[in-house]
């Protein structure tokens, strides 16, 4: 159910899990509530989910419950976004985390769009399952010719991780074909 006015809406959904793959939640009723408001170039949302965990009942008792807030602002070729969430995946643990990023594309930059991003995750659980991690990314997308573009980025990850190399460089090339009907 969705209700709202031109600059404010609230959505409520109630259902049962329909997951596929390896991470399948247990049967039960899920509830999601989201409210979103707009003021000029700013969009702010809050949301809450109450669902069943995907892990077996002998490991994960209780319900998975998370709440979050997100915001987006755009103006003059600058987009700022962020999201923060907190809750518990099951009894005895908590998870908090979020991200903030800036995407920049000004006319003076020509075919280049730049990105800066910071992420944080804290999974508080009994040892040795606790995890605290963060990642920082800088990148650019460069339009080469019509639908052809390349992307390059560098990421550095810190905290408790399993990988031995914490810094990575990603490079990609894409071509988008478009046909108007």
Protein Blocks (a to p, Z undefined) as FASTA:
>chain_A
ZZddfkbccdddddddfbecjbdcdedddddddddddehjaccdddddddddfbdfklmg
cjdddddddddddeehiacddddddddfbghiacdddddddddddfklomaccddddddd
ddddddfkbccdddddddddddfbhjbccdddddddedjdfbfblbdcdddddddddddZ
Z
